[in-house]
């Protein structure tokens, strides 16, 4: 059975048990009260009759029955009792409901009454089972001279009990029907909420659900239509640096920066949206949850593309190196043909001068970078960017004060920082009229590294200085599936990772000055 039906069955059984138990308790209580009332009634009446002067005189006379029988019958009819028996100490009856039994012996216990004590008992006499009281009749000296017994038959008590219990049956049945209807309504609602699943099915689904949430390699968040975070798995909590116990809190109270926070509360579908959050690059997908036309919230998945984006940046650098090498090979072939032709024309001295000048210029830059920049990856990057810029018609100048000591900064971070800044500078220079120039400075100053990149482009809008390091900001036209606006966001990640700072000026061309601190590198 489904969980709702199981609960309904249990509730009906419990309600039936409660109603039956209550009815039995009421029956026992009413029966006890009825018996107590009857015992009190017959005892009071018997005590009153025993104290009457005419009764005391009659039992002391020669013919007690002549006086006591009419008195007993009149009182019996007036009080609706079943019998009133006056008797001698030897049990001889002076009165009875059946006159034929007068003079015969009384059936019942009288020992306590003979001792002067009034009592009640249940006894089956000549008229049937009854509740009776036996009270002594005493004279002026207090001696017991006779006895009086007054009783009510059990069948009359049972009739009274039935009359008093008559309302209990319909009330109990009504309560049972009302409680059953309420339980049925609750079970119907619960059945809809649990989709008709049984307890074992719900347990199995929960176990599978919990296992999936813990093992899936994507972050998963569910947000209600009111912007409350309903569920977040462990991977999403790590990616967004969320504390424990955030479920049930509004997303706006979690302090998630743009664009992650606004996207989670927007409720809009999102496909493969790149977001920079802290030192991570996340790919966000979001879908609306709808059931029977009702909007139930959104499901959001997060994938960590930090390593992928870093590798993509390194791939771009490698491609740039390859293009630079291809360009250099092409130029070397042209120069070699020129040298050979000059020799064939009989001008060997000019051929040697032409070849050595070209080689000296290129070798001088390589030698300087190799000597001054002790990080091989950074030196190779600068050489490649110089060749790449030359191929595009941009002069890339590496200042004479460039000098970088090794250790303290991860090569990948240096490539990300310098590569993105130089690429942006080359793009800006290409978009401006000649002369097109990019200037790069990189030098170690104590425990810090200074990187300055400037270009001859059109400069930057002052209003854009605050937003340029956010993901999506770009001055380029979109190219390819990866989109644009990620380079400076990655630069900001590197700066934040080393506790650095950046200054940007954009009056005559853009100038980016970045400083990283070696002692704050992450472990």
C-alpha positions in Angstrom: 0.0 0.0 0.0 1.0 3.6 -0.5 2.2 5.6 2.5 -1.1 7.5 2.6 -3.2 4.3 2.7 -1.1 2.8 5.4 -1.5 5.9 7.5 -5.3 5.9 6.8 -5.6 2.3 7.9 -3.6 2.9 11.0 -5.6 6.0 11.9 -8.9 4.2 11.4 -7.8 1.3 13.7 -6.6 3.8 16.3 -9.8 5.8 16.1 -11.9 2.7 16.4 -9.9 1.6 19.4 -10.2 5.0 21.0 -14.0 5.2 20.4 -14.6 1.7 21.6 -12.4 2.2 24.6 -14.1 5.5 25.4 -17.6 3.9 25.0 -16.6 1.0 27.4 -15.2 3.5 29.9 -18.4 5.6 29.7 -20.5 2.4 30.2 -18.5 1.3 33.2 -18.7 4.8 34.7 -22.4 5.2 34.1 -23.0 1.7 35.5 -21.0 2.4 38.6 -22.7 5.8 39.0 -26.1 4.1 38.6 -25.3 1.5 41.2 -24.0 4.1 43.6 -27.1 6.2 43.2 -29.4 3.2 43.7 -27.5 2.1 46.8 -27.7 5.7 48.2 -31.4 5.8 47.4 -32.4 2.6 49.1 -30.1 3.2 52.1 -31.6 6.7 52.7 -35.1 5.4 52.3 -34.6 2.4 54.6 -32.9 4.6 57.2 -35.8 7.1 57.1 -38.5 4.3 57.5 -36.5 2.7 60.4 -36.7 6.1 62.2 -40.5 6.6 61.9 -42.3 6.4 65.2 -45.2 4.4 63.8 -42.7 1.8 62.5 -41.1 1.5 66.0 -44.6 1.2 67.6 -45.8 -1.3 65.0 -42.9 -3.7 65.5 -43.5 -3.5 69.3 -47.2 -4.3 68.9 -49.1 -7.6 68.6 -49.7 -7.5 64.8 -46.9 -5.6 63.1 -47.9 -6.8 59.6 -51.3 -5.1 59.8 -49.6 -1.7 60.1 -46.4 -2.2 58.2 -47.7 -3.8 55.0 -49.9 -0.9 54.0 -47.1 1.6 54.9 -44.5 -0.4 52.9 -46.7 -0.6 49.8 -47.6 3.1 49.8 -43.9 4.1 50.2 -42.8 1.5 47.6 -45.2 2.9 45.0 -44.3 6.5 45.8 -40.5 5.9 45.6 -40.6 3.5 42.6 -38.7 0.8 44.5 -39.4 -2.9 43.9 -39.8 -4.2 47.4 -39.9 -2.9 51.0 -39.7 -5.7 53.6 -40.1 -5.2 57.3 -39.0 -8.3 59.3 -38.5 -9.7 62.8 -35.1 -10.5 64.1 -35.7 -14.2 63.1 -36.3 -13.2 59.4 -40.1 -13.4 59.6 -41.5 -11.0 57.0 -44.0 -8.4 58.2 -44.5 -6.9 54.6 -43.7 -7.8 51.0 -44.7 -6.9 47.5 -46.3 -10.3 47.2 -48.7 -10.6 50.2 -48.5 -14.4 50.1 -44.9 -14.2 51.2 -45.7 -12.3 54.4 -44.9 -14.5 57.4 -42.2 -16.4 55.5 -38.5 -16.1 56.1 -36.5 -13.3 54.5 -33.8 -14.5 52.0 -30.6 -12.6 52.3 -27.8 -11.5 54.7 -28.9 -9.8 58.0 -26.0 -10.5 60.4 -24.5 -7.0 60.1 -27.9 -5.4 60.6 -28.5 -7.5 63.7 -25.3 -6.0 65.0 -26.7 -2.5 64.5 -25.0 -1.7 61.1 -26.7 -0.6 57.9 -25.3 -2.1 54.7 -26.1 -2.8 51.0 -25.6 -5.9 48.9 -26.5 -7.5 45.6 -28.6 -10.6 46.2 -31.0 -12.8 44.2 -34.2 -13.0 46.2 -37.7 -14.2 45.5 -38.3 -11.4 42.9 -34.9 -11.9 41.2 -31.4 -10.2 41.5 -31.5 -6.9 43.2 -29.5 -4.2 45.0 -30.9 -4.0 48.5 -30.2 -2.1 51.8 -30.8 -3.7 55.2 -31.2 -1.3 58.1 -31.9 -2.1 61.8 -35.0 -0.7 63.6 -34.1 0.3 67.2 -36.1 1.2 70.2 -35.6 4.1 72.7 -32.7 2.1 74.4 -30.9 1.6 71.0 -31.6 -2.1 70.9 -32.4 -3.7 67.6 -36.1 -4.7 67.6 -36.6 -5.4 63.8 -35.1 -4.9 60.4 -36.2 -3.2 57.2 -34.9 -4.0 53.7 -35.6 -2.0 50.6 -34.4 -3.1 47.1 -34.5 -2.3 43.4 -34.3 -5.2 40.9 -31.3 -5.4 38.6 -33.5 -5.4 35.5 -34.9 -2.0 36.4 -31.3 -0.8 37.0 -30.4 -2.2 33.6 -33.3 -0.4 32.0 -32.2 2.9 33.6 -28.6 2.2 32.5 -29.7 1.6 28.9 -31.7 4.9 29.0 -28.7 6.8 30.2 -26.3 5.2 27.7 -28.6 5.6 24.8 -27.0 8.9 23.6 -23.5 7.4 23.8 -23.9 5.0 20.8 -24.9 7.7 18.2 -22.3 10.1 19.6 -19.6 7.5 19.4 -20.7 6.5 15.9 -20.8 10.2 14.8 -17.3 10.8 16.3 -16.0 7.8 14.5 -17.5 8.8 11.1 -16.3 12.4 11.5 -12.8 11.3 12.5 -12.8 8.8 9.6 -13.8 11.4 7.1 -11.0 13.7 8.4 -8.5 10.9 8.1 -9.6 10.1 4.6 -9.2 13.8 3.5 -5.8 13.9 5.1 -4.8 10.6 3.4 -6.0 11.9 0.0 -3.8 15.1 0.4 -0.9 13.0 1.6 -1.4 10.6 -1.3 -1.1 13.5 -3.8 1.9 15.0 -2.1 3.7 11.6 -2.0 2.6 10.8 -5.6 1.0 7.6 -4.3 4.4 6.1 -3.3 4.8 3.6 -0.5 7.1 4.0 2.5 9.7 1.6 1.0 9.6 3.4 -2.3 10.1 6.7 -0.6 13.0 5.4 1.4 14.6 3.9 -1.7 14.1 7.1 -3.7 15.6 9.1 -0.8 18.7 6.8 -0.6 19.2 7.1 -4.4 18.6 10.8 -4.3 21.1 11.3 -1.5 23.7 9.0 -3.2 23.4 11.0 -6.5 23.7 14.3 -4.7 26.8 13.2 -2.9 28.6 11.6 -5.9 27.7 13.8 -8.8 30.6 15.8 -10.1 28.4 18.9 -10.7 27.1 21.4 -8.3 23.3 21.2 -8.0 21.0 23.9 -6.5 17.1 24.0 -6.3 15.6 27.4 -5.7 11.9 28.0 -4.9 9.8 30.6 -6.9 10.2 32.9 -3.9 14.0 32.8 -4.1 14.6 30.4 -1.2 17.4 27.9 -1.5 15.7 24.5 -1.1 18.6 22.2 -1.8 22.3 22.4 -2.4 24.7 19.5 -2.8 28.2 19.2 -1.4 29.9 20.0 -4.7 27.9 23.2 -5.2 28.6 24.2 -1.6 32.3 23.9 -2.3 32.2 25.8 -5.6 30.2 28.7 -4.1 32.0 28.6 -0.7 28.7 28.2 1.1 28.5 27.3 4.8 26.5 24.4 6.2 22.8 24.8 6.9 22.0 27.3 4.1 19.0 25.3 3.0 15.8 27.2 3.7 17.4 30.7 3.5 16.8 33.3 0.8 19.4 33.3 -1.9 19.8 37.1 -1.6 20.9 36.6 2.1 23.8 34.3 1.1 25.9 37.2 -0.2 26.6 35.6 -3.6 28.1 38.2 -6.0 27.1 39.0 -9.5 26.4 37.2 -11.8 25.7 34.0 -9.8 23.3 35.5 -7.2 21.1 37.4 -9.7 20.9 34.4 -12.0 19.8 32.1 -9.2 17.0 34.4 -8.2 15.9 35.4 -11.8 14.1 32.1 -12.5 15.1 32.4 -16.1 16.5 29.5 -18.2 20.2 29.8 -18.7 22.4 27.6 -21.0 26.2 27.2 -20.6 26.7 30.7 -19.0 30.3 31.3 -18.0 30.6 32.9 -14.6 33.6 34.0 -12.6 33.1 33.4 -8.9 36.1 34.0 -6.6 39.0 32.1 -8.1 36.8 29.8 -10.2 35.3 29.8 -13.6 31.9 28.2 -13.5 29.6 27.1 -16.3 26.0 27.6 -15.2 22.9 25.9 -16.6 19.4 26.7 -15.2 16.0 25.2 -16.0 12.5 26.0 -14.7 10.6 23.3 -12.9 6.9 23.1 -13.8 4.3 20.5 -12.9 0.7 20.6 -14.0 1.2 24.2 -15.1 2.5 25.3 -11.8 6.0 26.9 -11.5 7.8 25.0 -8.7 11.2 26.8 -8.9 14.5 26.3 -10.8 17.2 23.6 -11.0 20.7 25.0 -11.4 23.8 23.0 -12.2 27.4 24.3 -11.9 30.5 22.9 -13.5 34.0 24.0 -12.6 35.8 25.1 -15.8 38.7 26.8 -14.0 41.2 24.3 -15.1 39.7 24.0 -18.6 39.8 27.8 -19.1 43.4 27.9 -17.9 44.3 25.1 -20.3 42.4 26.9 -23.0 44.5 30.0 -22.3 47.7 28.0 -22.4 46.5 26.4 -25.7 45.9 29.9 -27.1 49.4 30.8 -26.0 50.8 27.7 -27.7 48.9 28.5 -30.8 50.3 31.9 -30.7 53.8 30.5 -30.4 53.1 28.2 -33.3 51.9 31.1 -35.4 55.0 33.1 -34.4 57.3 30.2 -35.3 55.5 29.8 -38.6 55.8 33.5 -39.3 59.5 33.4 -38.3 60.1 30.4 -40.5 58.4 32.3 -43.4 60.5 35.4 -42.8 63.7 33.3 -42.4 63.0 31.6 -45.7 62.6 35.1 -47.3 65.8 36.3 -45.7 67.7 33.2 -46.8 66.5 33.6 -50.4 67.6 37.2 -50.2 71.1 36.3 -48.9 71.5 33.6 -51.6 70.5 35.9 -54.3 72.9 38.6 -53.1 75.7 36.1 -53.1 74.8 35.0 -56.6 74.9 38.7 -57.7 78.4 38.9 -56.4 77.8 40.9 -53.3 78.8 38.6 -50.5 79.8 41.4 -48.1 76.3 43.0 -48.3 74.7 39.5 -47.9 76.7 38.9 -44.7 75.8 42.3 -43.3 72.1 41.8 -44.1 72.0 38.4 -42.4 74.0 39.4 -39.3 71.9 42.5 -38.7 68.6 40.5 -38.7 70.0 37.7 -36.5 71.6 40.1 -34.1 68.3 42.0 -33.5 66.4 38.8 -32.8 69.2 37.2 -30.8 69.7 40.3 -28.7 66.0 40.2 -27.5 66.2 36.4 -26.8 69.5 36.8 -25.0 68.2 39.7 -22.9 65.0 37.9 -21.9 66.8 34.6 -21.2 69.2 36.4 -18.9 66.8 38.9 -17.2 63.7 36.7 -17.0 64.5 33.6 -15.0 61.1 32.1 -15.4 61.3 30.1 -18.7 57.5 30.1 -19.3 57.3 33.9 -19.0 60.4 34.5 -21.2 59.0 32.2 -23.8 55.6 34.0 -23.6 57.2 37.4 -24.2 59.2 36.2 -27.1 56.2 34.6 -28.7 54.0 37.6 -28.2 56.8 39.8 -29.7 56.8 37.7 -32.8 53.0 37.5 -32.9 52.7 41.3 -32.6 55.3 41.8 -35.3 53.3 39.6 -37.7 50.2 41.7 -37.0 52.0 44.9 -37.6 52.3 45.9 -33.9 55.6 46.9 -32.3 55.9 45.1 -29.0 58.6 46.8 -26.8 59.9 45.0 -23.8 61.5 47.7 -21.6 65.1 47.5 -20.6 64.2 47.4 -16.8 62.4 44.1 -17.3 63.9 41.6 -14.8 62.0 38.8 -13.1 63.6 36.5 -10.5 62.4 32.9 -10.4 60.3 31.2 -7.6 57.4 32.5 -5.7 54.8 32.7 -8.6 53.3 29.8 -10.4 54.2 29.8 -14.1 50.6 29.2 -15.1 49.5 32.3 -13.2 52.2 34.4 -14.8 51.2 33.2 -18.3 47.6 33.9 -17.6 48.3 37.4 -16.2 50.8 38.6 -18.8 49.3 36.7 -21.8 45.8 38.2 -21.3 47.1 41.7 -20.7 49.3 41.6 -23.8 46.6 40.1 -26.0 44.2 42.8 -25.0 46.8 45.5 -25.6 47.6 44.1 -29.1 43.9 44.0 -30.0 43.5 47.6 -28.7 46.5 48.8 -30.7 45.2 47.1 -33.9 41.9 48.9 -33.5 43.7 52.3 -33.5 45.5 54.1 -36.3 49.3 53.8 -36.7 51.8 53.9 -35.1 50.7 50.7 -33.3 52.7 50.0 -30.2 52.5 47.8 -27.0 55.0 48.3 -24.2 55.6 45.6 -21.6 57.4 45.9 -18.3 57.9 43.0 -15.8 60.3 43.3 -12.9 60.7 41.9 -9.4 60.8 44.4 -6.5 61.6 42.7 -3.3 58.7 40.2 -2.5 56.5 41.7 -5.2 56.2 41.4 -9.0 55.3 44.5 -11.0 53.7 44.0 -14.5 52.9 47.0 -16.6 51.3 46.8 -20.0 50.4 49.8 -22.1 49.1 50.2 -25.7 48.6 52.9 -28.3 44.9 52.2 -28.6 42.0 54.6 -28.1 42.1 54.3 -24.3 39.4 53.3 -21.9 36.2 55.0 -20.8 36.4 56.1 -17.2 33.0 54.7 -16.5 34.2 51.2 -17.5 37.1 51.0 -15.0 34.9 49.5 -12.3 33.3 46.8 -14.4 36.1 45.8 -16.8 37.2 43.0 -14.5 33.8 41.3 -14.4 33.1 38.4 -16.6 31.5 39.4 -19.9 33.0 42.9 -20.2 34.7 43.3 -23.5 35.4 45.8 -26.3 35.7 43.1 -28.9 33.1 41.6 -31.2 32.1 38.0 -30.2 34.2 35.4 -31.8 33.7 31.6 -31.5 31.6 29.5 -29.2 33.6 30.6 -26.1 32.5 34.2 -26.3 34.5 37.1 -25.0 35.0 39.0 -21.7 36.8 36.3 -19.7 40.5 37.5 -20.0 40.4 40.3 -17.5 38.2 38.3 -15.2 41.0 35.6 -15.1 43.5 38.4 -14.5 41.5 39.5 -11.5 41.5 35.9 -10.2 45.3 35.9 -10.3 45.6 39.3 -8.6 43.2 38.2 -5.8 45.0 34.9 -5.4 48.3 36.7 -4.6 46.7 39.5 -2.6 47.8 42.0 -5.3 46.4 45.2 -6.7 45.9 46.8 -10.1 45.8 50.3 -11.4 44.3 51.3 -14.7 44.6 54.5 -16.6 43.0 55.2 -20.0 43.7 58.7 -21.1 46.0 58.1 -24.1 45.9 54.4 -24.6 45.3 51.9 -21.8 47.9 51.3 -19.1 47.5 48.3 -16.7 49.8 48.2 -13.7 49.6 45.0 -11.6 51.5 44.1 -8.5 51.6 40.6 -7.0 53.0 39.7 -3.6 55.1 36.5 -3.3 54.4 35.8 0.4 50.6 35.6 -0.1 50.7 32.8 -2.7 48.1 30.1 -2.0 49.4 26.7 -0.7 
